[in-house]
């Protein structure tokens, strides 16, 4: 939807638009409360600043809505559709190594491995997963929160478009 439409939505509808980006109530409320936005950059800046305030509990709650890397989200929700477009397809051997890495990650950190998959290959994701398995829990909590912020902002940028530029008036 374009920014003008987003700005004009009733609060509940605007929140429903933002929630698939990151299901963190205080963040959704903050982004919606900042309307009307004069440009998409101001929307993204507000979303970024609000995301900087996420707690560990916020991140853990939002992770409940993310599929494991390598697993395709099911359903027709906006969040599931966004997730399916973000994750690359992996060769069978790479997919098996990612699945094993996911299991090791979950055993070590007690939550799913989360990475901004958009723009990354399956091999990039496997390398990132392998590297992050070497993190201590405190460092990994920070990395996970940053990855969630990146995902949220990319999704918001995908969902809310800048309005089309007005055509220039013809010279007389």
Secondary structure, DSSP 8 states (H G I E B T S, - for coil): -BHHHHHHS-HHHHHHHHHTT---HHHHHHHHHT-S-SSHHHHHHHHHHHHTT--HHHHHHHHTTS--TTS---SSSHHHHHHHHHS----HHHHHHHHHHHHHHHHHHSS------TT--HHHHHHHHHHHTTS-HHHHHHHHHHHHHHHHHHHHHHHSB-----------
